[in-house]
Amino acid sequence: MIEMTPTQCRAARALVSWTQQQLADAAKVGVATLQNFETGVSTPRNATLEVLERALRDAGVVFLDKGEVVDGGEGVRLRK
């Protein structure tokens, strides 16, 4: 797993058309934890980031490392 950024999290949710509540429910975390992460207020523990990322991966999201993106930034896409 890569270290998911708040921007990747928001983009991934958009790709699968999930609300913050839907992702929080799928990952079994509090919606406030997700909101604080996505807005940059706080960074959750690694275990929390892992369950958030796993839920999005299970929904079909692929997280791209910096080397996989043309401009070297972060990214997400849907699995084929």
All heavy atoms as a GROMACS GRO file, in nm:
protein
  604
    1MET      N    1   0.084  -0.119   0.000
    1MET     CA    2   0.000   0.000   0.000
    1MET      C    3   0.088   0.124   0.000
    1MET      O    4   0.197   0.123   0.054
    1MET     CB    5  -0.090   0.003   0.123
    1MET     CG    6  -0.195  -0.103   0.125
    1MET     SD    7  -0.328  -0.061   0.239
    1MET     CE    8  -0.436  -0.194   0.203
    2ILE      N    9   0.036   0.230  -0.061
    2ILE     CA   10   0.107   0.357  -0.060
    2ILE      C   11   0.047   0.444   0.050
    2ILE      O   12  -0.057   0.410   0.107
    2ILE     CB   13   0.096   0.428  -0.196
    2ILE    CG1   14  -0.049   0.468  -0.226
    2ILE    CG2   15   0.153   0.344  -0.307
    2ILE    CD1   16  -0.063   0.562  -0.340
    3GLU      N   17   0.112   0.552   0.080
    3GLU     CA   18   0.056   0.643   0.179
    3GLU      C   19  -0.041   0.737   0.109
    3GLU      O   20  -0.002   0.829   0.037
    3GLU     CB   21   0.168   0.724   0.246
    3GLU     CG   22   0.117   0.804   0.363
    3GLU     CD   23   0.230   0.865   0.444
    3GLU    OE1   24   0.331   0.798   0.464
    3GLU    OE2   25   0.213   0.981   0.484
    4MET      N   26  -0.170   0.711   0.126
    4MET     CA   27  -0.274   0.788   0.061
    4MET      C   28  -0.275   0.931   0.113
    4MET      O   29  -0.266   0.955   0.233
    4MET     CB   30  -0.410   0.721   0.087
    4MET     CG   31  -0.527   0.795   0.029
    4MET     SD   32  -0.684   0.708   0.050
    4MET     CE   33  -0.697   0.695   0.227
    5THR      N   34  -0.289   1.026   0.021
    5THR     CA   35  -0.298   1.167   0.059
    5THR      C   36  -0.445   1.208   0.067
    5THR      O   37  -0.532   1.141   0.012
    5THR     CB   38  -0.227   1.256  -0.045
    5THR    OG1   39  -0.299   1.247  -0.170
    5THR    CG2   40  -0.081   1.215  -0.063
    6PRO      N   41  -0.473   1.320   0.134
    6PRO     CA   42  -0.611   1.369   0.136
    6PRO      C   43  -0.668   1.394  -0.004
    6PRO      O   44  -0.784   1.362  -0.030
    6PRO     CB   45  -0.601   1.499   0.215
    6PRO     CG   46  -0.483   1.480   0.305
    6PRO     CD   47  -0.386   1.400   0.222
    7THR      N   48  -0.586   1.445  -0.094
    7THR     CA   49  -0.631   1.470  -0.230
    7THR      C   50  -0.667   1.340  -0.300
    7THR      O   51  -0.771   1.332  -0.368
    7THR     CB   52  -0.521   1.543  -0.310
    7THR    OG1   53  -0.490   1.665  -0.243
    7THR    CG2   54  -0.564   1.573  -0.452
    8GLN      N   55  -0.585   1.237  -0.284
    8GLN     CA   56  -0.617   1.107  -0.344
    8GLN      C   57  -0.745   1.050  -0.285
    8GLN      O   58  -0.825   0.991  -0.357
    8GLN     CB   59  -0.503   1.008  -0.321
    8GLN     CG   60  -0.383   1.030  -0.411
    8GLN     CD   61  -0.272   0.936  -0.378
    8GLN    OE1   62  -0.230   0.928  -0.263
    8GLN    NE2   63  -0.224   0.864  -0.477
    9CYS      N   64  -0.765   1.068  -0.157
    9CYS     CA   65  -0.885   1.017  -0.092
    9CYS      C   66  -1.010   1.082  -0.151
    9CYS      O   67  -1.106   1.014  -0.187
    9CYS     CB   68  -0.876   1.040   0.058
    9CYS     SG   69  -1.007   0.959   0.152
   10ARG      N   70  -1.008   1.215  -0.163
   10ARG     CA   71  -1.123   1.286  -0.220
   10ARG      C   72  -1.148   1.243  -0.365
   10ARG      O   73  -1.262   1.219  -0.406
   10ARG     CB   74  -1.102   1.437  -0.212
   10ARG     CG   75  -1.109   1.493  -0.072
   10ARG     CD   76  -1.111   1.646  -0.069
   10ARG     NE   77  -0.999   1.705  -0.142
   10ARG     CZ   78  -0.879   1.733  -0.088
   10ARG    NH1   79  -0.856   1.706   0.039
   10ARG    NH2   80  -0.784   1.790  -0.161
   11ALA      N   81  -1.039   1.233  -0.443
   11ALA     CA   82  -1.052   1.194  -0.584
   11ALA      C   83  -1.104   1.050  -0.596
   11ALA      O   84  -1.188   1.020  -0.681
   11ALA     CB   85  -0.918   1.209  -0.654
   12ALA      N   86  -1.054   0.962  -0.511
   12ALA     CA   87  -1.098   0.823  -0.514
   12ALA      C   88  -1.246   0.812  -0.481
   12ALA      O   89  -1.320   0.737  -0.547
   12ALA     CB   90  -1.015   0.740  -0.415
   13ARG      N   91  -1.290   0.886  -0.380
   13ARG     CA   92  -1.433   0.885  -0.347
   13ARG      C   93  -1.515   0.931  -0.466
   13ARG      O   94  -1.621   0.875  -0.496
   13ARG     CB   95  -1.463   0.976  -0.227
   13ARG     CG   96  -1.442   0.915  -0.095
   13ARG     CD   97  -1.501   0.994   0.021
   13ARG     NE   98  -1.474   1.137   0.021
   13ARG     CZ   99  -1.559   1.231  -0.019
   13ARG    NH1  100  -1.680   1.200  -0.061
   13ARG    NH2  101  -1.525   1.359  -0.014
   14ALA      N  102  -1.468   1.035  -0.535
   14ALA     CA  103  -1.541   1.087  -0.650
   14ALA      C  104  -1.549   0.982  -0.762
   14ALA      O  105  -1.653   0.968  -0.826
   14ALA     CB  106  -1.474   1.214  -0.702
   15LEU      N  107  -1.441   0.908  -0.783
   15LEU     CA  108  -1.442   0.805  -0.887
   15LEU      C  109  -1.547   0.698  -0.864
   15LEU      O  110  -1.606   0.647  -0.959
   15LEU     CB  111  -1.304   0.738  -0.897
   15LEU     CG  112  -1.194   0.816  -0.967
   15LEU    CD1  113  -1.061   0.742  -0.954
   15LEU    CD2  114  -1.229   0.838  -1.114
   16VAL      N  115  -1.570   0.664  -0.738
   16VAL     CA  116  -1.669   0.559  -0.708
   16VAL      C  117  -1.802   0.618  -0.661
   16VAL      O  118  -1.891   0.544  -0.618
   16VAL     CB  119  -1.614   0.456  -0.606
   16VAL    CG1  120  -1.497   0.380  -0.666
   16VAL    CG2  121  -1.575   0.521  -0.474
   17SER      N  122  -1.814   0.750  -0.669
   17SER     CA  123  -1.938   0.821  -0.632
   17SER      C  124  -1.981   0.794  -0.489
   17SER      O  125  -2.099   0.768  -0.461
   17SER     CB  126  -2.052   0.785  -0.729
   17SER     OG  127  -2.018   0.822  -0.861
   18TRP      N  128  -1.885   0.796  -0.397
   18TRP     CA  129  -1.915   0.775  -0.256
   18TRP      C  130  -1.912   0.908  -0.181
   18TRP      O  131  -1.827   0.992  -0.205
   18TRP     CB  132  -1.810   0.684  -0.191
   18TRP     CG  133  -1.832   0.538  -0.210
   18TRP    CD1  134  -1.930   0.478  -0.282
   18TRP    CD2  135  -1.751   0.433  -0.156
   18TRP    NE1  136  -1.916   0.341  -0.277
   18TRP    CE2  137  -1.807   0.312  -0.200
   18TRP    CE3  138  -1.638   0.431  -0.075
   18TRP    CZ2  139  -1.753   0.188  -0.165
   18TRP    CZ3  140  -1.584   0.308  -0.041
   18TRP    CH2  141  -1.641   0.188  -0.085
   19THR      N  142  -2.002   0.921  -0.086
   19THR     CA  143  -1.999   1.032   0.007
   19THR      C  144  -1.895   1.000   0.115
   19THR      O  145  -1.849   0.886   0.126
   19THR     CB  146  -2.135   1.053   0.074
   19THR    OG1  147  -2.165   0.936   0.153
   19THR    CG2  148  -2.246   1.078  -0.028
   20GLN      N  149  -1.863   1.100   0.195
   20GLN     CA  150  -1.774   1.074   0.309
   20GLN      C  151  -1.836   0.968   0.401
   20GLN      O  152  -1.766   0.881   0.452
   20GLN     CB  153  -1.746   1.202   0.386
   20GLN     CG  154  -1.652   1.295   0.313
   20GLN     CD  155  -1.625   1.422   0.390
   20GLN    OE1  156  -1.709   1.470   0.467
   20GLN    NE2  157  -1.507   1.478   0.370
   21GLN      N  158  -1.966   0.976   0.421
   21GLN     CA  159  -2.032   0.879   0.509
   21GLN      C  160  -2.022   0.738   0.454
   21GLN      O  161  -2.000   0.643   0.529
   21GLN     CB  162  -2.180   0.917   0.530
   21GLN     CG  163  -2.251   0.830   0.633
   21GLN     CD  164  -2.193   0.847   0.772
   21GLN    OE1  165  -2.194   0.958   0.826
   21GLN    NE2  166  -2.143   0.740   0.832
   22GLN      N  167  -2.037   0.722   0.323
   22GLN     CA  168  -2.028   0.589   0.264
   22GLN      C  169  -1.888   0.529   0.281
   22GLN      O  170  -1.874   0.411   0.312
   22GLN     CB  171  -2.066   0.593   0.116
   22GLN     CG  172  -2.215   0.612   0.094
   22GLN     CD  173  -2.248   0.639  -0.052
   22GLN    OE1  174  -2.194   0.730  -0.114
   22GLN    NE2  175  -2.338   0.558  -0.106
   23LEU      N  176  -1.785   0.611   0.261
   23LEU     CA  177  -1.649   0.560   0.281
   23LEU      C  178  -1.624   0.530   0.428
   23LEU      O  179  -1.567   0.425   0.461
   23LEU     CB  180  -1.545   0.660   0.229
   23LEU     CG  181  -1.398   0.623   0.257
   23LEU    CD1  182  -1.364   0.483   0.208
   23LEU    CD2  183  -1.306   0.728   0.198
   24ALA      N  184  -1.668   0.617   0.516
   24ALA     CA  185  -1.650   0.593   0.660
   24ALA      C  186  -1.718   0.463   0.701
   24ALA      O  187  -1.660   0.383   0.775
   24ALA     CB  188  -1.705   0.711   0.740
   25ASP      N  189  -1.837   0.440   0.650
   25ASP     CA  190  -1.908   0.315   0.682
   25ASP      C  191  -1.834   0.194   0.626
   25ASP      O  192  -1.820   0.092   0.695
   25ASP     CB  193  -2.051   0.319   0.625
   25ASP     CG  194  -2.141   0.418   0.698
   25ASP    OD1  195  -2.104   0.466   0.807
   25ASP    OD2  196  -2.250   0.448   0.642
   26ALA      N  197  -1.788   0.202   0.501
   26ALA     CA  198  -1.718   0.090   0.439
   26ALA      C  199  -1.588   0.056   0.512
   26ALA      O  200  -1.551  -0.060   0.524
   26ALA     CB  201  -1.689   0.120   0.292
   27ALA      N  202  -1.522   0.160   0.564
   27ALA     CA  203  -1.395   0.141   0.634
   27ALA      C  204  -1.414   0.122   0.784
   27ALA      O  205  -1.318   0.093   0.856
   27ALA     CB  206  -1.303   0.260   0.609
   28LYS      N  207  -1.535   0.140   0.830
   28LYS     CA  208  -1.567   0.129   0.973
   28LYS      C  209  -1.486   0.227   1.058
   28LYS      O  210  -1.425   0.191   1.158
   28LYS     CB  211  -1.549  -0.015   1.022
   28LYS     CG  212  -1.646  -0.112   0.957
   28LYS     CD  213  -1.626  -0.253   1.008
   28LYS     CE  214  -1.727  -0.352   0.956
   28LYS     NZ  215  -1.752  -0.359   0.817
   29VAL      N  216  -1.486   0.354   1.011
   29VAL     CA  217  -1.424   0.462   1.087
   29VAL      C  218  -1.527   0.573   1.103
   29VAL      O  219  -1.627   0.577   1.032
   29VAL     CB  220  -1.297   0.518   1.017
   29VAL    CG1  221  -1.192   0.409   0.998
   29VAL    CG2  222  -1.329   0.585   0.885
   30GLY      N  223  -1.500   0.662   1.194
   30GLY     CA  224  -1.591   0.774   1.215
   30GLY      C  225  -1.583   0.873   1.100
   30GLY      O  226  -1.476   0.899   1.045
   31VAL      N  227  -1.697   0.928   1.063
   31VAL     CA  228  -1.700   1.024   0.952
   31VAL      C  229  -1.618   1.149   0.988
   31VAL      O  230  -1.555   1.209   0.900
   31VAL     CB  231  -1.844   1.058   0.908
   31VAL    CG1  232  -1.915   1.143   1.012
   31VAL    CG2  233  -1.844   1.124   0.772
   32ALA      N  234  -1.613   1.187   1.114
   32ALA     CA  235  -1.534   1.303   1.155
   32ALA      C  236  -1.385   1.278   1.130
   32ALA      O  237  -1.311   1.369   1.089
   32ALA     CB  238  -1.558   1.337   1.301
   33THR      N  239  -1.340   1.155   1.151
   33THR     CA  240  -1.201   1.120   1.124
   33THR      C  241  -1.170   1.140   0.977
   33THR      O  242  -1.066   1.196   0.940
   33THR     CB  243  -1.174   0.973   1.164
   33THR    OG1  244  -1.198   0.959   1.304
   33THR    CG2  245  -1.033   0.930   1.131
   34LEU      N  246  -1.260   1.094   0.890
   34LEU     CA  247  -1.242   1.110   0.746
   34LEU      C  248  -1.246   1.257   0.706
   34LEU      O  249  -1.163   1.303   0.629
   34LEU     CB  250  -1.348   1.030   0.671
   34LEU     CG  251  -1.346   1.042   0.519
   34LEU    CD1  252  -1.210   0.999   0.462
   34LEU    CD2  253  -1.458   0.960   0.458
   35GLN      N  254  -1.341   1.331   0.759
   35GLN     CA  255  -1.351   1.473   0.728
   35GLN      C  256  -1.223   1.547   0.768
   35GLN      O  257  -1.172   1.629   0.691
   35GLN     CB  258  -1.472   1.536   0.800
   35GLN     CG  259  -1.604   1.489   0.744
   35GLN     CD  260  -1.722   1.530   0.831
   35GLN    OE1  261  -1.708   1.556   0.950
   35GLN    NE2  262  -1.841   1.532   0.772
   36ASN      N  263  -1.172   1.518   0.886
   36ASN     CA  264  -1.050   1.584   0.933
   36ASN      C  265  -0.930   1.549   0.845
   36ASN      O  266  -0.845   1.633   0.819
   36ASN     CB  267  -1.022   1.548   1.078
   36ASN     CG  268  -1.118   1.614   1.174
   36ASN    OD1  269  -1.181   1.714   1.142
   36ASN    ND2  270  -1.132   1.557   1.292
   37PHE      N  271  -0.923   1.425   0.798
   37PHE     CA  272  -0.815   1.384   0.710
   37PHE      C  273  -0.825   1.456   0.576
   37PHE      O  274  -0.729   1.514   0.527
   37PHE     CB  275  -0.818   1.232   0.690
   37PHE     CG  276  -0.723   1.184   0.584
   37PHE    CD1  277  -0.587   1.210   0.591
   37PHE    CD2  278  -0.771   1.111   0.476
   37PHE    CE1  279  -0.499   1.165   0.492
   37PHE    CE2  280  -0.684   1.066   0.377
   37PHE     CZ  281  -0.548   1.093   0.386
   38GLU      N  282  -0.943   1.453   0.515
   38GLU     CA  283  -0.959   1.510   0.382
   38GLU      C  284  -0.940   1.662   0.380
   38GLU      O  285  -0.901   1.717   0.277
   38GLU     CB  286  -1.096   1.474   0.323
   38GLU     CG  287  -1.105   1.331   0.280
   38GLU     CD  288  -1.228   1.300   0.198
   38GLU    OE1  289  -1.323   1.383   0.194
   38GLU    OE2  290  -1.231   1.193   0.136
   39THR      N  291  -0.964   1.727   0.491
   39THR     CA  292  -0.946   1.873   0.496
   39THR      C  293  -0.809   1.912   0.549
   39THR      O  294  -0.777   2.030   0.556
   39THR     CB  295  -1.055   1.940   0.582
   39THR    OG1  296  -1.050   1.884   0.714
   39THR    CG2  297  -1.192   1.922   0.521
   40GLY      N  298  -0.728   1.814   0.588
   40GLY     CA  299  -0.595   1.843   0.637
   40GLY      C  300  -0.587   1.888   0.781
   40GLY      O  301  -0.483   1.932   0.828
   41VAL      N  302  -0.698   1.874   0.854
   41VAL     CA  303  -0.700   1.912   0.995
   41VAL      C  304  -0.612   1.819   1.078
   41VAL      O  305  -0.543   1.862   1.169
   41VAL     CB  306  -0.845   1.914   1.049
   41VAL    CG1  307  -0.848   1.933   1.199
   41VAL    CG2  308  -0.924   2.024   0.980
   42SER      N  309  -0.616   1.690   1.044
   42SER     CA  310  -0.534   1.592   1.117
   42SER      C  311  -0.501   1.475   1.026
   42SER      O  312  -0.565   1.454   0.923
   42SER     CB  313  -0.607   1.542   1.241
   42SER     OG  314  -0.724   1.470   1.205
   43THR      N  315  -0.400   1.401   1.065
   43THR     CA  316  -0.362   1.280   0.993
   43THR      C  317  -0.395   1.161   1.081
   43THR      O  318  -0.345   1.152   1.194
   43THR     CB  319  -0.210   1.280   0.961
   43THR    OG1  320  -0.181   1.397   0.883
   43THR    CG2  321  -0.170   1.155   0.885
   44PRO      N  322  -0.479   1.071   1.032
   44PRO     CA  323  -0.516   0.954   1.113
   44PRO      C  324  -0.398   0.859   1.132
   44PRO      O  325  -0.297   0.868   1.061
   44PRO     CB  326  -0.625   0.885   1.032
   44PRO     CG  327  -0.652   0.968   0.913
   44PRO     CD  328  -0.547   1.072   0.904
   45ARG      N  329  -0.414   0.768   1.225
   45ARG     CA  330  -0.312   0.666   1.246
   45ARG      C  331  -0.300   0.580   1.120
   45ARG      O  332  -0.392   0.573   1.039
   45ARG     CB  333  -0.349   0.579   1.366
   45ARG     CG  334  -0.352   0.658   1.496
   45ARG     CD  335  -0.358   0.572   1.617
   45ARG     NE  336  -0.487   0.504   1.628
   45ARG     CZ  337  -0.519   0.424   1.726
   45ARG    NH1  338  -0.433   0.401   1.823
   45ARG    NH2  339  -0.636   0.366   1.731
   46ASN      N  340  -0.184   0.516   1.106
   46ASN     CA  341  -0.159   0.432   0.988
   46ASN      C  342  -0.266   0.325   0.970
   46ASN      O  343  -0.307   0.298   0.857
   46ASN     CB  344  -0.021   0.368   0.996
   46ASN     CG  345   0.090   0.467   0.968
   46ASN    OD1  346   0.068   0.571   0.908
   46ASN    ND2  347   0.210   0.436   1.013
   47ALA      N  348  -0.311   0.265   1.078
   47ALA     CA  349  -0.414   0.161   1.069
   47ALA      C  350  -0.543   0.216   1.009
   47ALA      O  351  -0.610   0.149   0.930
   47ALA     CB  352  -0.440   0.100   1.206
   48THR      N  353  -0.576   0.340   1.043
   48THR     CA  354  -0.697   0.403   0.989
   48THR      C  355  -0.680   0.432   0.841
   48THR      O  356  -0.771   0.407   0.761
   48THR     CB  357  -0.730   0.532   1.067
   48THR    OG1  358  -0.745   0.499   1.205
   48THR    CG2  359  -0.855   0.598   1.015
   49LEU      N  360  -0.563   0.483   0.803
   49LEU     CA  361  -0.537   0.508   0.661
   49LEU      C  362  -0.544   0.379   0.581
   49LEU      O  363  -0.596   0.377   0.469
   49LEU     CB  364  -0.400   0.574   0.643
   49LEU     CG  365  -0.390   0.720   0.684
   49LEU    CD1  366  -0.245   0.768   0.674
   49LEU    CD2  367  -0.480   0.807   0.599
   50GLU      N  368  -0.494   0.272   0.639
   50GLU     CA  369  -0.496   0.143   0.569
   50GLU      C  370  -0.638   0.094   0.544
   50GLU      O  371  -0.668   0.045   0.435
   50GLU     CB  372  -0.417   0.039   0.648
   50GLU     CG  373  -0.268   0.060   0.641
   50GLU     CD  374  -0.189  -0.037   0.726
   50GLU    OE1  375  -0.248  -0.135   0.779
   50GLU    OE2  376  -0.068  -0.016   0.741
   51VAL      N  377  -0.728   0.107   0.643
   51VAL     CA  378  -0.865   0.058   0.621
   51VAL      C  379  -0.940   0.149   0.524
   51VAL      O  380  -1.023   0.100   0.447
   51VAL     CB  381  -0.945   0.039   0.753
   51VAL    CG1  382  -0.884  -0.072   0.837
   51VAL    CG2  383  -0.959   0.166   0.832
   52LEU      N  384  -0.910   0.279   0.524
   52LEU     CA  385  -0.971   0.369   0.426
   52LEU      C  386  -0.926   0.332   0.286
   52LEU      O  387  -1.008   0.317   0.194
   52LEU     CB  388  -0.935   0.515   0.456
   52LEU     CG  389  -1.000   0.578   0.578
   52LEU    CD1  390  -0.933   0.710   0.612
   52LEU    CD2  391  -1.150   0.598   0.554
   53GLU      N  392  -0.795   0.314   0.270
   53GLU     CA  393  -0.741   0.279   0.138
   53GLU      C  394  -0.792   0.143   0.092
   53GLU      O  395  -0.828   0.126  -0.024
   53GLU     CB  396  -0.588   0.280   0.144
   53GLU     CG  397  -0.524   0.263   0.008
   53GLU     CD  398  -0.374   0.275   0.012
   53GLU    OE1  399  -0.320   0.352   0.093
   53GLU    OE2  400  -0.309   0.204  -0.067
   54ARG      N  401  -0.798   0.047   0.182
   54ARG     CA  402  -0.846  -0.087   0.146
   54ARG      C  403  -0.991  -0.081   0.098
   54ARG      O  404  -1.028  -0.147   0.001
   54ARG     CB  405  -0.833  -0.183   0.264
   54ARG     CG  406  -0.862  -0.328   0.226
   54ARG     CD  407  -0.836  -0.429   0.337
   54ARG     NE  408  -0.710  -0.407   0.405
   54ARG     CZ  409  -0.699  -0.371   0.535
   54ARG    NH1  410  -0.806  -0.354   0.609
   54ARG    NH2  411  -0.580  -0.355   0.590
   55ALA      N  412  -1.074  -0.003   0.166
   55ALA     CA  413  -1.215   0.008   0.126
   55ALA      C  414  -1.226   0.066  -0.015
   55ALA      O  415  -1.307   0.019  -0.096
   55ALA     CB  416  -1.291   0.095   0.226
   56LEU      N  417  -1.144   0.165  -0.044
   56LEU     CA  418  -1.147   0.225  -0.178
   56LEU      C  419  -1.092   0.129  -0.283
   56LEU      O  420  -1.146   0.119  -0.393
   56LEU     CB  421  -1.068   0.357  -0.177
   56LEU     CG  422  -1.137   0.469  -0.100
   56LEU    CD1  423  -1.040   0.582  -0.069
   56LEU    CD2  424  -1.259   0.521  -0.177
   57ARG      N  425  -0.986   0.056  -0.248
   57ARG     CA  426  -0.932  -0.045  -0.341
   57ARG      C  427  -1.038  -0.152  -0.369
   57ARG      O  428  -1.054  -0.196  -0.484
   57ARG     CB  429  -0.806  -0.109  -0.285
   57ARG     CG  430  -0.683  -0.021  -0.292
   57ARG     CD  431  -0.560  -0.094  -0.237
   57ARG     NE  432  -0.446  -0.008  -0.225
   57ARG     CZ  433  -0.361   0.019  -0.324
   57ARG    NH1  434  -0.381  -0.033  -0.443
   57ARG    NH2  435  -0.258   0.099  -0.304
   58ASP      N  436  -1.107  -0.196  -0.266
   58ASP     CA  437  -1.211  -0.297  -0.283
   58ASP      C  438  -1.324  -0.248  -0.373
   58ASP      O  439  -1.391  -0.327  -0.439
   58ASP     CB  440  -1.268  -0.341  -0.147
   58ASP     CG  441  -1.170  -0.424  -0.065
   58ASP    OD1  442  -1.066  -0.469  -0.120
   58ASP    OD2  443  -1.197  -0.442   0.056
   59ALA      N  444  -1.342  -0.116  -0.377
   59ALA     CA  445  -1.446  -0.055  -0.462
   59ALA      C  446  -1.397  -0.034  -0.605
   59ALA      O  447  -1.473   0.010  -0.690
   59ALA     CB  448  -1.491   0.078  -0.402
   60GLY      N  449  -1.268  -0.065  -0.630
   60GLY     CA  450  -1.216  -0.056  -0.767
   60GLY      C  451  -1.116   0.054  -0.792
   60GLY      O  452  -1.073   0.074  -0.906
   61VAL      N  453  -1.073   0.124  -0.690
   61VAL     CA  454  -0.977   0.233  -0.706
   61VAL      C  455  -0.835   0.178  -0.708
   61VAL      O  456  -0.801   0.089  -0.631
   61VAL     CB  457  -0.992   0.338  -0.593
   61VAL    CG1  458  -0.882   0.444  -0.600
   61VAL    CG2  459  -1.130   0.403  -0.598
   62VAL      N  460  -0.753   0.233  -0.797
   62VAL     CA  461  -0.611   0.201  -0.804
   62VAL      C  462  -0.536   0.330  -0.767
   62VAL      O  463  -0.561   0.436  -0.826
   62VAL     CB  464  -0.570   0.155  -0.946
   62VAL    CG1  465  -0.420   0.134  -0.954
   62VAL    CG2  466  -0.646   0.030  -0.984
   63PHE      N  467  -0.447   0.319  -0.671
   63PHE     CA  468  -0.367   0.434  -0.630
   63PHE      C  469  -0.236   0.434  -0.708
   63PHE      O  470  -0.170   0.331  -0.718
   63PHE     CB  471  -0.340   0.429  -0.479
   63PHE     CG  472  -0.463   0.455  -0.398
   63PHE    CD1  473  -0.551   0.352  -0.369
   63PHE    CD2  474  -0.493   0.583  -0.355
   63PHE    CE1  475  -0.667   0.376  -0.297
   63PHE    CE2  476  -0.609   0.607  -0.282
   63PHE     CZ  477  -0.695   0.504  -0.253
   64LEU      N  478  -0.200   0.549  -0.762
   64LEU     CA  479  -0.080   0.560  -0.845
   64LEU      C  480   0.032   0.627  -0.766
   64LEU      O  481   0.012   0.731  -0.704
   64LEU     CB  482  -0.112   0.643  -0.970
   64LEU     CG  483  -0.229   0.593  -1.055
   64LEU    CD1  484  -0.260   0.691  -1.167
   64LEU    CD2  485  -0.200   0.456  -1.111
   65ASP      N  486   0.149   0.565  -0.772
   65ASP     CA  487   0.268   0.625  -0.711
   65ASP      C  488   0.316   0.740  -0.797
   65ASP      O  489   0.280   0.751  -0.915
   65ASP     CB  490   0.379   0.520  -0.700
   65ASP     CG  491   0.351   0.415  -0.594
   65ASP    OD1  492   0.289   0.450  -0.491
   65ASP    OD2  493   0.391   0.299  -0.614
   66LYS      N  494   0.402   0.823  -0.741
   66LYS     CA  495   0.453   0.938  -0.815
   66LYS      C  496   0.517   0.900  -0.946
   66LYS      O  497   0.507   0.971  -1.044
   66LYS     CB  498   0.550   1.016  -0.727
   66LYS     CG  499   0.481   1.087  -0.613
   66LYS     CD  500   0.577   1.167  -0.530
   66LYS     CE  501   0.497   1.234  -0.417
   66LYS     NZ  502   0.582   1.318  -0.334
   67GLY      N  503   0.584   0.785  -0.953
   67GLY     CA  504   0.648   0.742  -1.076
   67GLY      C  505   0.551   0.697  -1.184
   67GLY      O  506   0.586   0.684  -1.300
   68GLU      N  507   0.424   0.675  -1.147
   68GLU     CA  508   0.324   0.628  -1.243
   68GLU      C  509   0.242   0.741  -1.304
   68GLU      O  510   0.159   0.718  -1.390
   68GLU     CB  511   0.228   0.530  -1.173
   68GLU     CG  512   0.295   0.405  -1.122
   68GLU     CD  513   0.199   0.318  -1.044
   68GLU    OE1  514   0.160   0.358  -0.933
   68GLU    OE2  515   0.164   0.210  -1.096
   69VAL      N  516   0.266   0.863  -1.259
   69VAL     CA  517   0.190   0.978  -1.307
   69VAL      C  518   0.284   1.064  -1.391
   69VAL      O  519   0.399   1.088  -1.352
   69VAL     CB  520   0.132   1.059  -1.189
   69VAL    CG1  521   0.054   1.179  -1.238
   69VAL    CG2  522   0.043   0.969  -1.103
   70VAL      N  523   0.236   1.111  -1.505
   70VAL     CA  524   0.319   1.183  -1.601
   70VAL      C  525   0.397   1.298  -1.537
   70VAL      O  526   0.516   1.312  -1.557
   70VAL     CB  527   0.234   1.235  -1.719
   70VAL    CG1  528   0.315   1.323  -1.812
   70VAL    CG2  529   0.172   1.118  -1.794
   71ASP      N  530   0.332   1.380  -1.458
   71ASP     CA  531   0.401   1.497  -1.402
   71ASP      C  532   0.467   1.468  -1.268
   71ASP      O  533   0.519   1.558  -1.203
   71ASP     CB  534   0.305   1.615  -1.390
   71ASP     CG  535   0.196   1.593  -1.287
   71ASP    OD1  536   0.191   1.484  -1.225
   71ASP    OD2  537   0.115   1.684  -1.265
   72GLY      N  538   0.464   1.342  -1.225
   72GLY     CA  539   0.529   1.307  -1.099
   72GLY      C  540   0.443   1.330  -0.976
   72GLY      O  541   0.489   1.312  -0.864
   73GLY      N  542   0.318   1.368  -0.995
   73GLY     CA  543   0.229   1.391  -0.881
   73GLY      C  544   0.160   1.262  -0.838
   73GLY      O  545   0.195   1.153  -0.881
   74GLU      N  546   0.063   1.278  -0.753
   74GLU     CA  547  -0.013   1.164  -0.704
   74GLU      C  548  -0.134   1.143  -0.793
   74GLU      O  549  -0.175   1.234  -0.865
   74GLU     CB  550  -0.056   1.189  -0.560
   74GLU     CG  551  -0.146   1.310  -0.550
   74GLU     CD  552  -0.132   1.386  -0.419
   74GLU    OE1  553  -0.030   1.376  -0.353
   74GLU    OE2  554  -0.228   1.456  -0.386
   75GLY      N  555  -0.194   1.024  -0.786
   75GLY     CA  556  -0.310   1.001  -0.868
   75GLY      C  557  -0.389   0.879  -0.827
   75GLY      O  558  -0.346   0.799  -0.745
   76VAL      N  559  -0.507   0.866  -0.888
   76VAL     CA  560  -0.595   0.752  -0.870
   76VAL      C  561  -0.663   0.724  -1.003
   76VAL      O  562  -0.675   0.813  -1.086
   76VAL     CB  563  -0.702   0.774  -0.760
   76VAL    CG1  564  -0.642   0.784  -0.623
   76VAL    CG2  565  -0.786   0.897  -0.790
   77ARG      N  566  -0.706   0.601  -1.021
   77ARG     CA  567  -0.786   0.565  -1.138
   77ARG      C  568  -0.871   0.447  -1.099
   77ARG      O  569  -0.852   0.386  -0.995
   77ARG     CB  570  -0.698   0.533  -1.259
   77ARG     CG  571  -0.614   0.408  -1.245
   77ARG     CD  572  -0.544   0.374  -1.376
   77ARG     NE  573  -0.460   0.257  -1.364
   77ARG     CZ  574  -0.502   0.131  -1.368
   77ARG    NH1  575  -0.630   0.105  -1.382
   77ARG    NH2  576  -0.420   0.030  -1.356
   78LEU      N  577  -0.965   0.412  -1.187
   78LEU     CA  578  -1.048   0.294  -1.164
   78LEU      C  579  -0.983   0.173  -1.228
   78LEU      O  580  -0.922   0.183  -1.335
   78LEU     CB  581  -1.188   0.313  -1.220
   78LEU     CG  582  -1.281   0.404  -1.141
   78LEU    CD1  583  -1.414   0.420  -1.212
   78LEU    CD2  584  -1.302   0.349  -1.001
   79ARG      N  585  -0.999   0.060  -1.164
   79ARG     CA  586  -0.949  -0.067  -1.217
   79ARG      C  587  -1.025  -0.101  -1.344
   79ARG      O  588  -1.144  -0.071  -1.356
   79ARG     CB  589  -0.969  -0.175  -1.110
   79ARG     CG  590  -0.912  -0.309  -1.143
   79ARG     CD  591  -0.920  -0.408  -1.027
   79ARG     NE  592  -1.043  -0.402  -0.952
   79ARG     CZ  593  -1.050  -0.380  -0.821
   79ARG    NH1  594  -0.942  -0.360  -0.750
   79ARG    NH2  595  -1.166  -0.376  -0.758
   80LYS      N  596  -0.958  -0.161  -1.439
   80LYS     CA  597  -1.023  -0.201  -1.566
   80LYS      C  598  -1.119  -0.313  -1.543
   80LYS      O  599  -1.104  -0.396  -1.460
   80LYS     CB  600  -0.916  -0.246  -1.667
   80LYS     CG  601  -0.831  -0.134  -1.714
   80LYS     CD  602  -0.733  -0.186  -1.818
   80LYS     CE  603  -0.642  -0.074  -1.866
   80LYS     NZ  604  -0.546  -0.117  -1.961
   0.00000   0.00000   0.00000
